Amino acid sequence: MIINIIAILVYFFLAYATYYRSQKYNANPYLWFLIGLFLPYFGYLVALLYFRRKNAVNKNPTMLPLGFRSKRPWKMALASLFYCLLILSACAAVITENTGSQLIKDAGNTVSVNTHDNQISLEFSNTVDNNVTAQNDAELSSPGINAGNNSESEKAADGSPVSGSEATETTETGTDSTKDANGQKATDNVYGTLKVHFIDVGQADCIFVQAPEKNMLIDAGNNADGDLITAYLKNLGINKIDVVVGTHPHEDHIGALDTVINTFEVGKVYMPKISHNTKTYEDVLLAIQKKGLKVNTATAGGALDLGKNVNAEILAPNSDNYDDLNNYSVVIKLTFGETSFLFTGDAEKVSEDEMLNKNYDLKADVLKVGHHGSSSSTSPAFLKAVSPKYAVISVGKDNQYGHPDSIILNRLKVAGVKTYRTDEAGTVIMESDGNNIKINTEKGRILQNPTLTPAPTPAAKATGTPTPSPVPSTSASTQQKASETKNVTVYITKTGSKYHSDNCRYLSESKIPISLKDAKEKGYSPCSVCKPPQ
């Protein structure tokens, strides 16, 4: 900004000098004034060359600019107006050039973003928790964790599905186990329970970590996912998020982050030290600023405080300059007891290679596959270093990018990695006791509206799942339901295999109305994002 202002001052000075020099030779003042304006910096040089062999007629011309020489009021007024507009236009050009751009000052660790409505000046703190303690901090503890342990997801982990189909798998990480009197494996759980929710937000990322003492949100989907994410967290009993991480400024990762920050009490916010000239990024900065929070700079070597028995290391970014915003992604390795998770955001091969070259310990039981399964991430060398048992791909059904790439799916398959896709499995919930990981997948887990919860049998209705009204089990009720199904209108696309509600974001390309009954008869299944009637 300062350099631009200096450049403008030099420009106007040389334009005036061009005009002034021409008056020594009684040349046309208007012509030379325009030359000075429209040939920035070179007009004066042109004047020097043109008049170099001419004799000066007026060695001491008036210093007054054009329009003020005759001292006529109307000419002076017009000239004043012209000069003001000229100066304002130049200043506006400088401001526009810098709107939304990155203005990071290392001395003050601040980021300033000029928006059309206001100036956002946000402090970046380089103080990352390199030495995380295990002390209980009452101010940073999450009062919602205990409530969350009695939530619907807890019931699902115990084998009592609330909605949709559920698959559960348990893996041991190599610790010694004994068997109790019933022949079941038993371990002394000295760690407590940690849950990782890979929330189904379509073609976006949103991960919520519930540790025994604290919690963490990594990314928050697209702009339209705010209500879904906040409803999901509230359903877990969450009212404070201790650590919020925005892996990088792309909309499909920080889209609803402003909504989350405005809705919940927040302890600390971590983001890479990079700016982005989008309304989404500005909204996040405004939300952080309004809460009076600072942004902790997420860089490799830092750590996040999630309480005792939880080690959360930041492994990337490892550089200050990348050609692609994806490579600024914050990569976190979370270790809980003998189990570990690696969250990679949209980190691509460039970032993966940096982590490999630095010989980081990348080994993890669970890998959140980078960049929605794009071929630009999860290189063979990186996958080998991580050597996960399980992988999760956060991806939208029938997305326009072709994610996940078949190359990546095959690479994971060959490596013997069991892969979960949110477009197929819905929200994926992994529960660790520090020794074992239990995996639950439920279609429609993010759905909070009980009226859309599928109920295959009347017996399932008696389990206590809330419904707006009792569901009769009589044949008359069945006939009525069939009639209602026939009259319900849903929507399909030209190429998709799902049916959708009226306002689903996947209907942007095509939107074909069809009755719910016909959609089911033709083999269409409900969309996992908009959760249409079933």
C-alpha positions as CSV (number, residue, x, y, z in Angstrom):
1,M,0.0,0.0,0.0
2,I,2.8,2.5,1.0
3,I,4.7,1.7,-2.2
4,N,1.6,2.3,-4.3
5,I,0.9,5.7,-2.6
6,I,4.5,6.7,-3.3
7,A,4.1,5.7,-6.9
8,I,1.0,7.8,-7.3
9,L,2.8,10.9,-5.8
10,V,5.7,10.4,-8.2
11,Y,3.2,10.0,-11.1
12,F,1.4,13.3,-10.3
13,F,4.7,15.2,-9.7
14,L,6.1,14.1,-13.1
15,A,2.8,14.9,-14.8
16,Y,2.9,18.4,-13.4
17,A,6.7,18.8,-14.3
18,T,5.9,17.9,-17.9
19,Y,3.2,20.6,-18.0
20,Y,5.5,23.1,-16.3
21,R,8.4,22.5,-18.6
22,S,6.2,22.9,-21.7
23,Q,5.2,26.4,-20.5
24,K,8.8,27.6,-20.7
25,Y,8.4,27.3,-24.5
26,N,4.8,28.6,-24.7
27,A,3.7,25.2,-25.9
28,N,0.1,24.1,-25.9
29,P,-0.6,23.6,-22.1
30,Y,-3.5,21.2,-22.6
31,L,-1.6,18.9,-24.9
32,W,1.4,18.6,-22.6
33,F,-0.8,18.2,-19.6
34,L,-2.5,15.2,-21.3
35,I,0.9,13.8,-22.3
36,G,2.0,14.0,-18.7
37,L,-1.2,12.2,-17.5
38,F,-1.5,9.5,-20.2
39,L,2.2,8.7,-20.5
40,P,3.0,8.0,-16.8
41,Y,6.6,8.6,-15.9
42,F,7.6,9.0,-19.5
43,G,5.8,12.2,-20.3
44,Y,8.5,14.3,-18.6
45,L,11.2,12.4,-20.6
46,V,9.3,13.2,-23.8
47,A,9.2,16.9,-22.9
48,L,13.0,16.9,-22.2
49,L,13.8,15.3,-25.5
50,Y,11.3,17.5,-27.5
51,F,12.5,20.8,-26.1
52,R,16.2,20.0,-25.7
53,R,17.3,22.2,-28.6
54,K,14.7,25.0,-28.3
55,N,15.3,28.3,-26.6
56,A,13.1,29.0,-23.6
57,V,10.6,31.8,-24.2
58,N,9.5,32.1,-20.7
59,K,12.1,31.1,-18.2
60,N,9.9,31.7,-15.2
61,P,6.4,30.5,-16.0
62,T,3.7,30.6,-13.4
63,M,3.7,27.7,-10.9
64,L,-0.1,27.5,-11.0
65,P,-1.6,24.4,-12.5
66,L,-3.8,24.4,-15.6
67,G,-7.1,26.1,-14.8
68,F,-5.7,28.4,-12.2
69,R,-3.5,30.6,-14.4
70,S,-6.3,33.0,-15.5
71,K,-7.7,33.2,-12.0
72,R,-11.2,33.1,-13.3
73,P,-13.5,31.5,-10.6
74,W,-15.4,29.2,-13.0
75,K,-12.2,27.8,-14.5
76,M,-10.7,27.4,-11.0
77,A,-13.8,25.6,-9.8
78,L,-13.8,23.2,-12.8
79,A,-10.1,22.6,-12.4
80,S,-10.5,21.9,-8.7
81,L,-13.3,19.4,-9.4
82,F,-11.2,17.7,-12.1
83,Y,-8.1,17.4,-9.9
84,C,-10.1,16.0,-7.0
85,L,-11.8,13.4,-9.2
86,L,-8.4,12.5,-10.6
87,I,-6.8,12.0,-7.2
88,L,-9.8,10.1,-5.8
89,S,-9.8,7.7,-8.9
90,A,-6.1,7.0,-8.3
91,C,-6.7,6.3,-4.6
92,A,-9.7,4.0,-5.4
93,A,-7.5,2.1,-7.8
94,V,-5.0,1.4,-5.1
95,I,-7.7,0.3,-2.6
96,T,-9.4,-1.9,-5.2
97,E,-6.0,-3.5,-6.0
98,N,-5.5,-4.4,-2.4
99,T,-9.1,-5.5,-1.6
100,G,-9.1,-9.0,-0.1
101,S,-5.4,-9.4,-0.6
102,Q,-3.0,-10.8,1.9
103,L,-1.3,-8.1,4.1
104,I,0.6,-10.1,6.6
105,K,3.1,-8.3,8.9
106,D,5.5,-10.6,10.7
107,A,6.4,-7.9,13.2
108,G,2.9,-7.6,14.5
109,N,1.7,-11.0,13.4
110,T,-1.5,-9.4,12.0
111,V,-3.6,-10.1,9.0
112,S,-5.6,-7.2,7.5
113,V,-8.2,-7.9,4.9
114,N,-10.0,-4.9,3.2
115,T,-13.6,-5.8,2.4
116,H,-16.1,-3.6,0.6
117,D,-17.8,-2.7,3.9
118,N,-15.1,-2.8,6.5
119,Q,-11.5,-3.3,7.3
120,I,-10.8,-6.6,9.1
121,S,-7.6,-6.5,11.1
122,L,-7.0,-9.9,12.8
123,E,-4.1,-10.8,15.0
124,F,-2.2,-14.0,14.2
125,S,-0.4,-15.5,17.1
126,N,2.7,-17.5,16.5
127,T,2.4,-19.0,19.9
128,V,1.4,-22.6,19.2
129,D,1.2,-25.1,22.0
130,N,4.6,-26.8,21.4
131,N,4.6,-28.1,25.0
132,V,1.1,-29.2,25.6
133,T,0.4,-30.0,29.3
134,A,-2.0,-32.6,30.6
135,Q,-3.4,-30.3,33.3
136,N,-7.2,-30.1,33.6
137,D,-8.1,-26.5,32.6
138,A,-11.6,-25.8,33.8
139,E,-12.0,-22.9,31.4
140,L,-11.0,-24.9,28.4
141,S,-12.7,-28.2,29.3
142,S,-15.8,-29.1,27.2
143,P,-18.9,-29.3,29.3
144,G,-20.7,-30.9,26.4
145,I,-18.6,-34.1,26.3
146,N,-20.4,-36.0,29.1
147,A,-23.7,-35.1,27.6
148,G,-22.4,-36.2,24.2
149,N,-21.6,-39.6,25.6
150,N,-25.3,-40.2,26.1
151,S,-26.2,-39.0,22.6
152,E,-27.6,-40.9,19.7
153,S,-24.1,-41.6,18.4
154,E,-23.2,-43.4,21.7
155,K,-26.3,-45.6,21.3
156,A,-25.2,-46.4,17.8
157,A,-21.7,-47.3,19.0
158,D,-23.3,-49.7,21.5
159,G,-25.2,-51.5,18.7
160,S,-28.6,-49.8,19.0
161,P,-29.1,-48.1,15.7
162,V,-31.3,-45.0,15.7
163,S,-31.7,-44.6,12.0
164,G,-30.5,-46.0,8.8
165,S,-28.3,-49.1,8.4
166,E,-25.3,-49.5,10.7
167,A,-22.0,-51.4,10.3
168,T,-19.7,-52.0,13.3
169,E,-16.2,-53.2,13.3
170,T,-13.6,-53.4,16.0
171,T,-9.8,-53.6,15.6
172,E,-7.1,-54.2,18.1
173,T,-3.9,-52.2,17.9
174,G,-1.6,-54.8,19.4
175,T,-2.0,-54.3,23.1
176,D,-2.3,-57.3,25.4
177,S,-5.8,-58.2,26.3
178,T,-7.3,-60.8,28.6
179,K,-10.6,-62.5,28.6
180,D,-13.2,-62.2,31.3
181,A,-15.4,-64.9,32.7
182,N,-17.7,-64.7,29.7
183,G,-14.8,-65.3,27.3
184,Q,-14.9,-61.6,26.1
185,K,-11.7,-59.7,25.7
186,A,-11.2,-57.2,28.4
187,T,-8.7,-54.4,29.0
188,D,-8.3,-51.9,31.7
189,N,-9.4,-48.7,30.0
190,V,-7.0,-46.2,31.5
191,Y,-7.5,-43.7,28.6
192,G,-11.3,-43.1,28.6
193,T,-13.1,-42.8,25.2
194,L,-12.3,-40.8,22.2
195,K,-14.7,-40.4,19.3
196,V,-14.0,-39.1,15.8
197,H,-17.1,-38.1,13.7
198,F,-16.5,-37.8,10.0
199,I,-19.7,-35.9,9.4
200,D,-21.4,-36.4,6.0
201,V,-21.5,-32.9,4.5
202,G,-21.4,-34.0,0.8
203,Q,-18.4,-32.7,-1.3
204,A,-16.7,-31.1,1.7
205,D,-14.9,-31.8,5.0
206,C,-16.1,-31.7,8.6
207,I,-14.6,-33.7,11.4
208,F,-15.4,-33.5,15.1
209,V,-13.2,-35.1,17.7
210,Q,-14.5,-35.8,21.2
211,A,-11.6,-36.5,23.6
212,P,-12.3,-37.4,27.3
213,E,-11.5,-33.8,28.4
214,K,-11.8,-31.6,25.4
215,N,-13.0,-31.5,21.8
216,M,-11.9,-30.3,18.4
217,L,-13.6,-29.3,15.1
218,I,-11.6,-29.7,11.9
219,D,-13.3,-27.8,9.0
220,A,-16.9,-27.1,8.7
221,G,-18.2,-28.0,5.2
222,N,-19.7,-25.6,2.7
223,N,-21.6,-22.4,3.4
224,A,-24.9,-24.3,3.2
225,D,-23.9,-26.8,5.8
226,G,-24.1,-24.5,8.8
227,D,-27.5,-25.6,10.1
228,L,-26.6,-29.3,9.6
229,I,-23.3,-29.1,11.5
230,T,-24.6,-27.0,14.4
231,A,-27.6,-29.3,14.8
232,Y,-25.3,-32.3,14.8
233,L,-23.1,-30.9,17.5
234,K,-26.0,-29.7,19.6
235,N,-27.5,-33.2,19.3
236,L,-24.2,-34.4,21.0
237,G,-24.8,-31.9,23.8
238,I,-21.9,-29.7,22.7
239,N,-22.0,-26.0,23.8
240,K,-18.3,-25.3,23.6
241,I,-15.6,-26.2,21.1
242,D,-12.1,-26.1,22.6
243,V,-10.1,-26.2,19.4
244,V,-11.4,-25.1,15.9
245,V,-9.1,-25.8,12.9
246,G,-9.7,-24.3,9.5
247,T,-7.3,-26.4,7.4
248,H,-7.2,-23.9,4.5
249,P,-9.4,-21.1,3.1
250,H,-11.3,-23.1,0.4
251,E,-15.1,-22.8,0.8
252,D,-15.7,-26.5,1.1
253,H,-13.6,-26.6,4.3
254,I,-14.4,-23.3,6.0
255,G,-17.8,-22.6,4.5
256,A,-19.8,-22.9,7.7
257,L,-17.0,-22.1,10.1
258,D,-18.4,-18.6,10.7
259,T,-21.8,-20.1,11.7
260,V,-20.1,-22.5,14.1
261,I,-18.0,-19.8,15.7
262,N,-21.1,-17.6,16.0
263,T,-23.1,-20.4,17.5
264,F,-20.8,-22.0,20.0
265,E,-18.3,-20.8,22.6
266,V,-14.8,-21.3,21.1
267,G,-11.5,-21.8,22.9
268,K,-8.8,-21.4,20.3
269,V,-8.8,-21.1,16.5
270,Y,-6.0,-22.4,14.3
271,M,-5.5,-21.6,10.6
272,P,-2.5,-21.5,8.2
273,K,-1.0,-18.0,7.8
274,I,-2.5,-17.4,4.3
275,S,-5.3,-15.1,3.1
276,H,-7.9,-15.5,0.4
277,N,-10.0,-12.9,-1.4
278,T,-13.4,-14.5,-1.0
279,K,-16.6,-13.6,0.9
280,T,-16.4,-16.9,2.7
281,Y,-13.0,-16.2,4.1
282,E,-14.0,-12.7,5.1
283,D,-17.1,-14.0,6.9
284,V,-14.9,-16.4,8.9
285,L,-12.5,-13.5,9.8
286,L,-15.4,-11.3,10.9
287,A,-16.8,-14.1,13.1
288,I,-13.4,-14.6,14.8
289,Q,-13.0,-10.8,15.2
290,K,-16.5,-10.4,16.7
291,K,-15.7,-13.1,19.3
292,G,-12.5,-11.3,20.3
293,L,-10.5,-14.3,19.4
294,K,-6.9,-14.6,18.0
295,V,-5.9,-16.9,15.2
296,N,-3.1,-19.2,16.2
297,T,-0.8,-19.9,13.3
298,A,-0.8,-23.6,12.4
299,T,2.6,-24.6,11.3
300,A,4.5,-27.9,11.4
301,G,6.0,-28.7,14.8
302,G,3.1,-27.2,16.8
303,A,0.7,-29.1,19.0
304,L,-2.9,-28.8,20.0
305,D,-4.1,-29.1,23.6
306,L,-6.8,-31.8,23.8
307,G,-6.2,-32.9,27.4
308,K,-4.3,-35.8,28.9
309,N,-3.6,-39.0,27.0
310,V,-4.2,-37.2,23.7
311,N,-1.3,-36.0,21.5
312,A,-2.3,-33.8,18.6
313,E,0.7,-32.8,16.4
314,I,0.7,-30.4,13.5
315,L,2.7,-32.0,10.6
316,A,2.0,-29.4,7.9
317,P,2.2,-26.9,6.4
318,N,6.0,-26.9,6.2
319,S,6.4,-23.9,3.9
320,D,5.2,-20.3,3.7
321,N,4.7,-20.3,0.0
322,Y,2.7,-22.7,-2.2
323,D,1.3,-22.4,-5.7
324,D,-1.9,-24.2,-4.6
325,L,-4.0,-23.3,-1.6
326,N,-4.6,-27.0,-0.9
327,N,-1.0,-27.4,0.1
328,Y,-1.4,-24.9,2.9
329,S,-3.7,-27.5,4.5
330,V,-3.1,-28.1,8.2
331,V,-2.3,-31.8,8.7
332,I,-2.8,-33.2,12.2
333,K,-1.7,-36.5,13.6
334,L,-3.8,-37.4,16.7
335,T,-2.6,-40.2,19.0
336,F,-4.8,-41.6,21.7
337,G,-3.3,-44.4,23.7
338,E,-2.1,-47.0,21.2
339,T,-4.5,-45.7,18.4
340,S,-3.8,-42.9,15.9
341,F,-5.5,-40.8,13.3
342,L,-4.1,-38.7,10.5
343,F,-6.2,-35.8,9.2
344,T,-4.8,-34.3,6.0
345,G,-7.3,-31.7,4.7
346,D,-6.7,-31.2,1.0
347,A,-2.9,-31.6,1.3
348,E,-1.5,-32.8,-2.1
349,K,1.7,-34.5,-3.1
350,V,3.8,-31.4,-2.6
351,S,2.9,-31.3,1.1
352,E,3.1,-35.1,1.4
353,D,6.6,-35.1,0.0
354,E,7.6,-32.4,2.5
355,M,6.4,-34.5,5.4
356,L,8.2,-37.5,4.0
357,N,11.4,-35.6,3.5
358,K,11.3,-34.4,7.1
359,N,11.0,-38.0,8.3
360,Y,7.8,-37.4,10.3
361,D,6.2,-40.4,12.0
362,L,3.2,-40.6,9.7
363,K,2.1,-44.1,10.8
364,A,-1.6,-44.1,11.7
365,D,-4.4,-46.6,12.1
366,V,-6.9,-44.2,10.3
367,L,-6.2,-42.0,7.4
368,K,-8.5,-39.2,6.3
369,V,-7.8,-39.4,2.6
370,G,-6.5,-36.0,1.2
371,H,-8.6,-33.9,-1.1
372,H,-11.7,-36.0,-1.2
373,G,-9.8,-38.9,-2.9
374,S,-8.3,-36.8,-5.7
375,S,-5.4,-38.3,-7.6
376,S,-3.4,-35.3,-6.6
377,S,-3.1,-36.7,-3.1
378,T,-2.3,-40.0,-1.4
379,S,0.8,-40.8,-3.3
380,P,2.2,-44.4,-3.1
381,A,5.1,-43.3,-0.9
382,F,2.8,-41.3,1.5
383,L,0.3,-44.2,1.8
384,K,3.1,-46.6,2.5
385,A,4.5,-44.3,5.2
386,V,1.0,-44.0,6.9
387,S,0.2,-47.7,6.4
388,P,-3.4,-47.3,7.7
389,K,-5.8,-50.0,8.5
390,Y,-8.8,-47.8,7.7
391,A,-9.3,-44.8,5.4
392,V,-12.2,-42.3,5.3
393,I,-13.0,-40.3,2.1
394,S,-15.3,-37.3,2.7
395,V,-17.0,-36.9,-0.7
396,G,-20.3,-36.0,-2.3
397,K,-22.4,-38.4,-4.4
398,D,-22.0,-38.0,-8.1
399,N,-19.9,-34.9,-7.7
400,Q,-18.6,-33.0,-10.7
401,Y,-14.9,-33.6,-9.9
402,G,-15.1,-37.4,-10.3
403,H,-13.9,-37.9,-6.6
404,P,-12.8,-40.3,-5.4
405,D,-10.5,-41.1,-8.3
406,S,-10.4,-44.8,-9.2
407,I,-6.6,-44.8,-9.0
408,I,-6.8,-43.8,-5.4
409,L,-9.5,-46.4,-4.6
410,N,-7.4,-49.1,-6.3
411,R,-4.3,-48.0,-4.4
412,L,-6.1,-48.2,-1.1
413,K,-7.5,-51.6,-2.0
414,V,-4.1,-53.0,-3.1
415,A,-2.7,-51.8,0.2
416,G,-5.3,-53.7,2.1
417,V,-6.9,-50.6,3.5
418,K,-10.6,-50.8,4.4
419,T,-12.2,-47.6,3.0
420,Y,-15.3,-45.8,4.1
421,R,-16.9,-43.2,1.8
422,T,-19.3,-40.6,3.3
423,D,-21.3,-40.7,0.0
424,E,-22.0,-44.4,0.5
425,A,-21.8,-44.9,4.3
426,G,-23.0,-41.5,5.5
427,T,-21.5,-40.1,8.7
428,V,-18.6,-42.4,9.9
429,I,-18.1,-42.5,13.7
430,M,-14.9,-44.1,15.1
431,E,-14.6,-44.8,18.8
432,S,-11.3,-45.5,20.5
433,D,-10.7,-46.7,24.0
434,G,-6.9,-46.2,23.5
435,N,-6.5,-49.9,22.5
436,N,-9.2,-50.7,20.1
437,I,-11.2,-48.7,17.4
438,K,-14.8,-49.4,16.9
439,I,-16.3,-48.1,13.6
440,N,-20.0,-47.2,13.1
441,T,-21.5,-46.0,9.8
442,E,-25.0,-44.7,9.6
443,K,-26.8,-43.2,6.6
444,G,-28.6,-40.2,7.7
445,R,-26.7,-39.7,10.9
446,I,-26.5,-36.0,10.3
447,L,-30.3,-35.8,10.0
448,Q,-32.0,-34.3,13.1
449,N,-35.6,-34.5,11.8
450,P,-37.2,-37.6,13.3
451,T,-40.1,-37.4,10.8
452,L,-37.7,-38.6,8.1
453,T,-36.2,-41.4,10.1
454,P,-36.9,-44.8,8.3
455,A,-38.8,-47.3,10.3
456,P,-38.8,-50.8,8.8
457,T,-41.0,-52.4,11.4
458,P,-43.5,-51.3,14.1
459,A,-41.2,-52.9,16.7
460,A,-38.5,-50.5,15.8
461,K,-40.9,-47.6,16.7
462,A,-41.2,-49.0,20.2
463,T,-37.6,-48.6,21.0
464,G,-38.0,-45.0,22.2
465,T,-37.0,-43.2,19.0
466,P,-38.8,-39.8,19.1
467,T,-41.5,-39.3,16.5
468,P,-44.0,-36.4,16.0
469,S,-46.9,-38.7,16.5
470,P,-47.6,-42.5,17.1
471,V,-47.3,-44.6,14.0
472,P,-50.3,-47.0,13.7
473,S,-49.5,-50.6,12.7
474,T,-52.9,-51.4,11.3
475,S,-53.5,-52.3,7.6
476,A,-55.5,-49.1,7.2
477,S,-52.5,-47.1,8.3
478,T,-50.3,-49.1,5.8
479,Q,-52.7,-48.2,3.0
480,Q,-52.8,-44.6,4.0
481,K,-49.0,-44.5,4.0
482,A,-48.9,-46.0,0.6
483,S,-51.3,-43.4,-0.7
484,E,-49.3,-40.6,0.8
485,T,-46.1,-42.0,-0.7
486,K,-47.7,-42.0,-4.1
487,N,-48.7,-38.3,-3.7
488,V,-45.3,-37.1,-2.4
489,T,-43.1,-35.4,-5.1
490,V,-39.4,-35.8,-5.1
491,Y,-36.8,-34.9,-7.7
492,I,-34.1,-36.8,-9.7
493,T,-31.3,-35.8,-12.0
494,K,-30.5,-36.9,-15.5
495,T,-27.5,-39.1,-14.5
496,G,-27.8,-39.7,-10.7
497,S,-29.1,-42.7,-8.9
498,K,-30.6,-40.8,-6.0
499,Y,-33.9,-38.9,-5.4
500,H,-33.8,-35.5,-3.7
501,S,-35.9,-32.9,-1.8
502,D,-36.8,-29.7,-3.6
503,N,-34.0,-27.6,-2.2
504,C,-31.1,-30.1,-2.5
505,R,-27.8,-28.6,-3.8
506,Y,-27.3,-31.6,-6.2
507,L,-30.3,-30.4,-8.3
508,S,-28.4,-27.4,-9.7
509,E,-27.7,-29.1,-13.1
510,S,-31.0,-30.9,-13.6
511,K,-34.3,-31.2,-11.6
512,I,-36.9,-33.8,-12.8
513,P,-40.0,-34.1,-10.6
514,I,-41.3,-37.7,-9.9
515,S,-43.5,-39.3,-7.3
516,L,-41.8,-40.9,-4.4
517,K,-43.5,-44.2,-5.3
518,D,-42.3,-44.1,-8.9
519,A,-38.8,-43.2,-7.7
520,K,-38.6,-46.2,-5.4
521,E,-40.0,-48.5,-8.1
522,K,-37.3,-47.3,-10.6
523,G,-34.6,-48.1,-8.1
524,Y,-33.7,-44.6,-6.9
525,S,-32.4,-44.4,-3.3
526,P,-32.7,-41.3,-1.0
527,C,-30.0,-38.7,-1.1
528,S,-27.8,-38.8,2.0
529,V,-27.4,-35.0,2.0
530,C,-30.9,-33.5,1.7
531,K,-32.6,-36.5,3.4
532,P,-35.9,-36.6,1.3
533,P,-39.0,-38.4,2.5
534,Q,-38.7,-42.1,2.5
